[in-house]
Amino acid sequence: MALQDAINTRIGEWGAKGLSGGQKRRVSICIEILTRPKLLFLDEPTSRLDSAGSYYVMSRIAKLDQRDGVGRTIIASIY
């Protein structure tokens, strides 16, 4: 998800700077993917992301089912 340059960066907390908003969104999607759910529902996974971030998110999601062999349903709303 193009997060290699932020590998040693804290996510952040109140009063402490960490990842950007787009990076936080991509991390939260990665955390959900790691649980290997049978149903993955993503409500506007690309909102507030730039075009590069949107590309990384959607290309990863599109390749998910092909890669790990888990029979999963992916539902994403994008507009």
Secondary structure, 3 states (H helix, E strand, C coil): CCCHHHCCCCCCECCECCCCHHHHHHHHHHHHHHCCCCEEEEECCCCCCCHHHHHHHHHHHHHHHHHHCCCCEEEEECC
